[in-house]
Amino acid sequence: MRTVDKIRSGLIDKILSIRNKDFLLALDNLISSSSVDNDVVELTAEQKEMFEMSEVDIKNERLISQEAMDKRNLEWLNGL
């Protein structure tokens, strides 16, 4: 956690040196909009179904590596 504390301290030092009001307001908006929300995300029926299908695929070992997927995607793109 020391790294996080160092980053936080560095950011605080930089923010304290900023005198531009518009920049600070924009930074405040950015930080406020990207704060971690603890809101529960409601999934649609379709999203839940896709998750369930994924779980079945994993259980039945119907998997593909990222490398194989990248190769498949490139072949598909080149065929367009």
N, CA, C and O atoms as CSV, one atom per row, in Angstrom:
chain,resi,resn,atom,element,x,y,z
A,1,MET,N,N,0.802,-1.201,0.000
A,1,MET,CA,C,0.000,0.000,0.000
A,1,MET,C,C,0.848,1.270,0.000
A,1,MET,O,O,0.320,2.363,-0.202
A,2,ARG,N,N,2.120,1.141,0.218
A,2,ARG,CA,C,2.963,2.334,0.209
A,2,ARG,C,C,2.915,3.029,-1.140
A,2,ARG,O,O,2.944,4.257,-1.215
A,3,THR,N,N,2.840,2.243,-2.205
A,3,THR,CA,C,2.794,2.833,-3.537
A,3,THR,C,C,1.555,3.698,-3.699
A,3,THR,O,O,1.635,4.799,-4.245
A,4,VAL,N,N,0.425,3.218,-3.237
A,4,VAL,CA,C,-0.825,3.985,-3.325
A,4,VAL,C,C,-0.680,5.276,-2.531
A,4,VAL,O,O,-1.093,6.343,-2.986
A,5,ASP,N,N,-0.096,5.177,-1.349
A,5,ASP,CA,C,0.094,6.380,-0.527
A,5,ASP,C,C,1.021,7.380,-1.207
A,5,ASP,O,O,0.796,8.587,-1.125
A,6,LYS,N,N,2.059,6.890,-1.876
A,6,LYS,CA,C,2.983,7.788,-2.587
A,6,LYS,C,C,2.276,8.483,-3.746
A,6,LYS,O,O,2.442,9.683,-3.961
A,7,ILE,N,N,1.491,7.716,-4.482
A,7,ILE,CA,C,0.748,8.296,-5.611
A,7,ILE,C,C,-0.214,9.358,-5.098
A,7,ILE,O,O,-0.296,10.455,-5.651
A,8,ARG,N,N,-0.944,9.022,-4.034
A,8,ARG,CA,C,-1.916,9.959,-3.470
A,8,ARG,C,C,-1.216,11.238,-3.005
A,8,ARG,O,O,-1.695,12.341,-3.267
A,9,SER,N,N,-0.091,11.089,-2.319
A,9,SER,CA,C,0.640,12.267,-1.834
A,9,SER,C,C,1.156,13.113,-2.991
A,9,SER,O,O,1.109,14.342,-2.940
A,10,GLY,N,N,1.647,12.448,-4.033
A,10,GLY,CA,C,2.126,13.178,-5.207
A,10,GLY,C,C,1.015,13.958,-5.880
A,10,GLY,O,O,1.204,15.100,-6.298
A,11,LEU,N,N,-0.156,13.323,-5.980
A,11,LEU,CA,C,-1.299,14.010,-6.580
A,11,LEU,C,C,-1.727,15.205,-5.738
A,11,LEU,O,O,-2.030,16.273,-6.270
A,12,ILE,N,N,-1.749,15.022,-4.443
A,12,ILE,CA,C,-2.135,16.127,-3.562
A,12,ILE,C,C,-1.168,17.296,-3.722
A,12,ILE,O,O,-1.594,18.449,-3.799
A,13,ASP,N,N,0.131,17.004,-3.773
A,13,ASP,CA,C,1.123,18.064,-3.964
A,13,ASP,C,C,0.889,18.801,-5.276
A,13,ASP,O,O,0.952,20.030,-5.327
A,14,LYS,N,N,0.621,18.048,-6.329
A,14,LYS,CA,C,0.393,18.679,-7.635
A,14,LYS,C,C,-0.878,19.521,-7.627
A,14,LYS,O,O,-0.901,20.628,-8.165
A,15,ILE,N,N,-1.937,18.989,-7.013
A,15,ILE,CA,C,-3.201,19.729,-6.958
A,15,ILE,C,C,-3.036,21.021,-6.176
A,15,ILE,O,O,-3.586,22.056,-6.552
A,16,LEU,N,N,-2.281,20.962,-5.093
A,16,LEU,CA,C,-2.066,22.168,-4.285
A,16,LEU,C,C,-1.333,23.266,-5.050
A,16,LEU,O,O,-1.463,24.445,-4.722
A,17,SER,N,N,-0.567,22.884,-6.062
A,17,SER,CA,C,0.184,23.882,-6.821
A,17,SER,C,C,-0.625,24.483,-7.976
A,17,SER,O,O,-0.181,25.452,-8.592
A,18,ILE,N,N,-1.788,23.933,-8.275
A,18,ILE,CA,C,-2.617,24.422,-9.380
A,18,ILE,C,C,-3.377,25.667,-8.932
A,18,ILE,O,O,-4.005,25.675,-7.873
A,19,ARG,N,N,-3.315,26.702,-9.736
A,19,ARG,CA,C,-4.002,27.959,-9.427
A,19,ARG,C,C,-5.152,28.255,-10.400
A,19,ARG,O,O,-5.933,29.180,-10.178
A,20,ASN,N,N,-5.251,27.472,-11.468
A,20,ASN,CA,C,-6.262,27.688,-12.489
A,20,ASN,C,C,-7.606,27.124,-12.018
A,20,ASN,O,O,-7.769,25.911,-11.888
A,21,LYS,N,N,-8.565,28.021,-11.766
A,21,LYS,CA,C,-9.868,27.626,-11.237
A,21,LYS,C,C,-10.603,26.676,-12.181
A,21,LYS,O,O,-11.174,25.681,-11.736
A,22,ASP,N,N,-10.594,26.978,-13.492
A,22,ASP,CA,C,-11.292,26.130,-14.460
A,22,ASP,C,C,-10.695,24.724,-14.494
A,22,ASP,O,O,-11.420,23.732,-14.581
A,23,PHE,N,N,-9.372,24.653,-14.424
A,23,PHE,CA,C,-8.712,23.361,-14.414
A,23,PHE,C,C,-9.112,22.567,-13.168
A,23,PHE,O,O,-9.410,21.376,-13.255
A,24,LEU,N,N,-9.118,23.235,-12.009
A,24,LEU,CA,C,-9.502,22.565,-10.772
A,24,LEU,C,C,-10.960,22.099,-10.812
A,24,LEU,O,O,-11.279,21.010,-10.334
A,25,LEU,N,N,-11.838,22.922,-11.378
A,25,LEU,CA,C,-13.240,22.518,-11.503
A,25,LEU,C,C,-13.376,21.293,-12.409
A,25,LEU,O,O,-14.136,20.372,-12.109
A,26,ALA,N,N,-12.633,21.290,-13.515
A,26,ALA,CA,C,-12.671,20.146,-14.427
A,26,ALA,C,C,-12.127,18.899,-13.740
A,26,ALA,O,O,-12.671,17.806,-13.902
A,27,LEU,N,N,-11.061,19.064,-12.978
A,27,LEU,CA,C,-10.474,17.943,-12.241
A,27,LEU,C,C,-11.455,17.428,-11.194
A,27,LEU,O,O,-11.593,16.219,-11.010
A,28,ASP,N,N,-12.124,18.329,-10.521
A,28,ASP,CA,C,-13.123,17.942,-9.524
A,28,ASP,C,C,-14.253,17.146,-10.176
A,28,ASP,O,O,-14.693,16.130,-9.637
A,29,ASN,N,N,-14.721,17.612,-11.335
A,29,ASN,CA,C,-15.774,16.887,-12.057
A,29,ASN,C,C,-15.304,15.501,-12.470
A,29,ASN,O,O,-16.050,14.528,-12.359
A,30,LEU,N,N,-14.073,15.413,-12.945
A,30,LEU,CA,C,-13.514,14.125,-13.363
A,30,LEU,C,C,-13.447,13.160,-12.195
A,30,LEU,O,O,-13.859,12.005,-12.308
A,31,ILE,N,N,-12.932,13.632,-11.079
A,31,ILE,CA,C,-12.802,12.773,-9.899
A,31,ILE,C,C,-14.179,12.379,-9.371
A,31,ILE,O,O,-14.397,11.226,-8.998
A,32,SER,N,N,-15.099,13.325,-9.341
A,32,SER,CA,C,-16.445,13.029,-8.833
A,32,SER,C,C,-17.172,12.028,-9.710
A,32,SER,O,O,-17.887,11.163,-9.203
A,33,SER,N,N,-16.998,12.135,-11.016
A,33,SER,CA,C,-17.717,11.236,-11.922
A,33,SER,C,C,-17.103,9.851,-11.978
A,33,SER,O,O,-17.766,8.901,-12.393
A,34,SER,N,N,-15.845,9.714,-11.568
A,34,SER,CA,C,-15.206,8.403,-11.651
A,34,SER,C,C,-15.034,7.758,-10.289
A,34,SER,O,O,-14.321,6.764,-10.155
A,35,SER,N,N,-15.678,8.315,-9.284
A,35,SER,CA,C,-15.596,7.724,-7.948
A,35,SER,C,C,-16.207,6.339,-7.972
A,35,SER,O,O,-17.114,6.049,-8.751
A,36,VAL,N,N,-15.693,5.501,-7.110
A,36,VAL,CA,C,-16.197,4.138,-7.029
A,36,VAL,C,C,-17.603,4.182,-6.436
A,36,VAL,O,O,-17.824,4.666,-5.326
A,37,ASP,N,N,-18.528,3.666,-7.209
A,37,ASP,CA,C,-19.904,3.598,-6.738
A,37,ASP,C,C,-20.168,2.203,-6.188
A,37,ASP,O,O,-19.717,1.205,-6.751
A,38,ASN,N,N,-20.885,2.146,-5.112
A,38,ASN,CA,C,-21.263,0.866,-4.545
A,38,ASN,C,C,-22.672,0.482,-4.969
A,38,ASN,O,O,-23.313,-0.365,-4.347
A,39,ASP,N,N,-23.146,1.118,-6.039
A,39,ASP,CA,C,-24.474,0.814,-6.529
A,39,ASP,C,C,-24.511,-0.593,-7.107
A,39,ASP,O,O,-23.546,-1.059,-7.712
A,40,VAL,N,N,-25.617,-1.242,-6.912
A,40,VAL,CA,C,-25.823,-2.571,-7.474
A,40,VAL,C,C,-26.236,-2.396,-8.930
A,40,VAL,O,O,-27.143,-1.624,-9.240
A,41,VAL,N,N,-25.571,-3.111,-9.807
A,41,VAL,CA,C,-25.896,-3.045,-11.227
A,41,VAL,C,C,-26.922,-4.129,-11.527
A,41,VAL,O,O,-26.688,-5.311,-11.275
A,42,GLU,N,N,-28.030,-3.719,-12.056
A,42,GLU,CA,C,-29.069,-4.675,-12.421
A,42,GLU,C,C,-28.808,-5.173,-13.835
A,42,GLU,O,O,-28.664,-4.384,-14.769
A,43,LEU,N,N,-28.750,-6.486,-13.976
A,43,LEU,CA,C,-28.521,-7.087,-15.286
A,43,LEU,C,C,-29.859,-7.377,-15.951
A,43,LEU,O,O,-30.860,-7.666,-15.296
A,44,THR,N,N,-29.837,-7.290,-17.277
A,44,THR,CA,C,-31.033,-7.657,-18.029
A,44,THR,C,C,-31.130,-9.174,-18.072
A,44,THR,O,O,-30.168,-9.877,-17.764
A,45,ALA,N,N,-32.280,-9.664,-18.452
A,45,ALA,CA,C,-32.470,-11.112,-18.578
A,45,ALA,C,C,-31.489,-11.697,-19.586
A,45,ALA,O,O,-30.979,-12.802,-19.402
A,46,GLU,N,N,-31.231,-10.946,-20.654
A,46,GLU,CA,C,-30.298,-11.417,-21.683
A,46,GLU,C,C,-28.877,-11.511,-21.143
A,46,GLU,O,O,-28.158,-12.463,-21.446
A,47,GLN,N,N,-28.464,-10.513,-20.335
A,47,GLN,CA,C,-27.121,-10.537,-19.753
A,47,GLN,C,C,-26.965,-11.705,-18.792
A,47,GLN,O,O,-25.930,-12.371,-18.779
A,48,LYS,N,N,-28.004,-11.956,-17.979
A,48,LYS,CA,C,-27.969,-13.088,-17.062
A,48,LYS,C,C,-27.867,-14.407,-17.840
A,48,LYS,O,O,-27.125,-15.311,-17.455
A,49,GLU,N,N,-28.608,-14.498,-18.916
A,49,GLU,CA,C,-28.562,-15.703,-19.743
A,49,GLU,C,C,-27.170,-15.908,-20.341
A,49,GLU,O,O,-26.683,-17.037,-20.395
A,50,MET,N,N,-26.528,-14.829,-20.791
A,50,MET,CA,C,-25.178,-14.938,-21.351
A,50,MET,C,C,-24.189,-15.410,-20.288
A,50,MET,O,O,-23.320,-16.232,-20.579
A,51,PHE,N,N,-24.309,-14.901,-19.057
A,51,PHE,CA,C,-23.446,-15.351,-17.978
A,51,PHE,C,C,-23.654,-16.840,-17.699
A,51,PHE,O,O,-22.694,-17.585,-17.503
A,52,GLU,N,N,-24.912,-17.256,-17.684
A,52,GLU,CA,C,-25.213,-18.669,-17.442
A,52,GLU,C,C,-24.639,-19.538,-18.549
A,52,GLU,O,O,-24.105,-20.614,-18.279
A,53,MET,N,N,-24.744,-19.083,-19.792
A,53,MET,CA,C,-24.176,-19.836,-20.913
A,53,MET,C,C,-22.655,-19.928,-20.783
A,53,MET,O,O,-22.060,-20.962,-21.086
A,54,SER,N,N,-22.044,-18.855,-20.337
A,54,SER,CA,C,-20.594,-18.843,-20.140
A,54,SER,C,C,-20.193,-19.844,-19.064
A,54,SER,O,O,-19.212,-20.570,-19.220
A,55,GLU,N,N,-20.942,-19.880,-17.987
A,55,GLU,CA,C,-20.652,-20.827,-16.910
A,55,GLU,C,C,-20.738,-22.269,-17.409
A,55,GLU,O,O,-19.910,-23.104,-17.046
A,56,VAL,N,N,-21.739,-22.560,-18.241
A,56,VAL,CA,C,-21.878,-23.902,-18.807
A,56,VAL,C,C,-20.687,-24.213,-19.713
A,56,VAL,O,O,-20.147,-25.319,-19.671
A,57,ASP,N,N,-20.281,-23.250,-20.525
A,57,ASP,CA,C,-19.118,-23.447,-21.389
A,57,ASP,C,C,-17.867,-23.746,-20.562
A,57,ASP,O,O,-17.098,-24.645,-20.902
A,58,ILE,N,N,-17.665,-23.006,-19.496
A,58,ILE,CA,C,-16.494,-23.226,-18.640
A,58,ILE,C,C,-16.566,-24.600,-18.002
A,58,ILE,O,O,-15.573,-25.327,-17.979
A,59,LYS,N,N,-17.728,-24.962,-17.486
A,59,LYS,CA,C,-17.913,-26.268,-16.844
A,59,LYS,C,C,-17.624,-27.400,-17.821
A,59,LYS,O,O,-17.045,-28.417,-17.438
A,60,ASN,N,N,-18.019,-27.234,-19.071
A,60,ASN,CA,C,-17.825,-28.269,-20.091
A,60,ASN,C,C,-16.508,-28.112,-20.854
A,60,ASN,O,O,-16.276,-28.769,-21.869
A,61,GLU,N,N,-15.652,-27.224,-20.339
A,61,GLU,CA,C,-14.312,-26.995,-20.910
A,61,GLU,C,C,-14.348,-26.593,-22.381
A,61,GLU,O,O,-13.458,-26.949,-23.153
A,62,ARG,N,N,-15.376,-25.853,-22.758
A,62,ARG,CA,C,-15.445,-25.293,-24.113
A,62,ARG,C,C,-14.809,-23.911,-24.063
A,62,ARG,O,O,-15.489,-22.884,-24.042
A,63,LEU,N,N,-13.486,-23.923,-24.044
A,63,LEU,CA,C,-12.717,-22.701,-23.874
A,63,LEU,C,C,-11.784,-22.505,-25.057
A,63,LEU,O,O,-11.487,-23.444,-25.796
A,64,ILE,N,N,-11.327,-21.268,-25.225
A,64,ILE,CA,C,-10.352,-20.953,-26.262
A,64,ILE,C,C,-9.385,-19.935,-25.662
A,64,ILE,O,O,-9.795,-19.027,-24.939
A,65,SER,N,N,-8.111,-20.092,-25.966
A,65,SER,CA,C,-7.121,-19.178,-25.415
A,65,SER,C,C,-7.251,-17.811,-26.078
A,65,SER,O,O,-7.818,-17.682,-27.163
A,66,GLN,N,N,-6.720,-16.797,-25.408
A,66,GLN,CA,C,-6.744,-15.456,-25.978
A,66,GLN,C,C,-5.967,-15.423,-27.283
A,66,GLN,O,O,-6.373,-14.767,-28.242
A,67,GLU,N,N,-4.840,-16.142,-27.313
A,67,GLU,CA,C,-4.014,-16.192,-28.525
A,67,GLU,C,C,-4.787,-16.798,-29.685
A,67,GLU,O,O,-4.732,-16.286,-30.803
A,68,ALA,N,N,-5.509,-17.887,-29.428
A,68,ALA,CA,C,-6.301,-18.521,-30.481
A,68,ALA,C,C,-7.437,-17.606,-30.926
A,68,ALA,O,O,-7.773,-17.549,-32.109
A,69,MET,N,N,-8.027,-16.889,-29.964
A,69,MET,CA,C,-9.108,-15.971,-30.315
A,69,MET,C,C,-8.586,-14.820,-31.153
A,69,MET,O,O,-9.242,-14.404,-32.108
A,70,ASP,N,N,-7.411,-14.297,-30.809
A,70,ASP,CA,C,-6.805,-13.223,-31.596
A,70,ASP,C,C,-6.547,-13.689,-33.025
A,70,ASP,O,O,-6.805,-12.957,-33.981
A,71,LYS,N,N,-6.038,-14.910,-33.162
A,71,LYS,CA,C,-5.757,-15.458,-34.495
A,71,LYS,C,C,-7.052,-15.611,-35.294
A,71,LYS,O,O,-7.105,-15.282,-36.479
A,72,ARG,N,N,-8.082,-16.108,-34.638
A,72,ARG,CA,C,-9.378,-16.293,-35.299
A,72,ARG,C,C,-9.945,-14.946,-35.746
A,72,ARG,O,O,-10.490,-14.823,-36.844
A,73,ASN,N,N,-9.808,-13.929,-34.874
A,73,ASN,CA,C,-10.315,-12.592,-35.213
A,73,ASN,C,C,-9.562,-12.012,-36.400
A,73,ASN,O,O,-10.172,-11.418,-37.289
A,74,LEU,N,N,-8.237,-12.177,-36.426
A,74,LEU,CA,C,-7.435,-11.657,-37.547
A,74,LEU,C,C,-7.830,-12.343,-38.849
A,74,LEU,O,O,-7.956,-11.688,-39.884
A,75,GLU,N,N,-8.023,-13.650,-38.804
A,75,GLU,CA,C,-8.431,-14.367,-40.002
A,75,GLU,C,C,-9.788,-13.863,-40.489
A,75,GLU,O,O,-10.009,-13.710,-41.690
A,76,TRP,N,N,-10.684,-13.608,-39.551
A,76,TRP,CA,C,-12.002,-13.118,-39.917
A,76,TRP,C,C,-11.890,-11.713,-40.530
A,76,TRP,O,O,-12.518,-11.420,-41.547
A,77,LEU,N,N,-11.081,-10.849,-39.897
A,77,LEU,CA,C,-10.916,-9.494,-40.408
A,77,LEU,C,C,-10.281,-9.480,-41.788
A,77,LEU,O,O,-10.668,-8.688,-42.647
A,78,ASN,N,N,-9.314,-10.348,-42.000
A,78,ASN,CA,C,-8.648,-10.406,-43.297
A,78,ASN,C,C,-9.576,-10.947,-44.388
A,78,ASN,O,O,-9.359,-10.693,-45.573
A,79,GLY,N,N,-10.593,-11.679,-43.993
A,79,GLY,CA,C,-11.534,-12.222,-44.957
A,79,GLY,C,C,-12.613,-11.239,-45.371
A,79,GLY,O,O,-13.405,-11.532,-46.266
A,80,LEU,N,N,-12.656,-10.076,-44.732
A,80,LEU,CA,C,-13.689,-9.085,-45.072
A,80,LEU,C,C,-13.422,-8.404,-46.379
A,80,LEU,O,O,-14.199,-7.548,-46.799
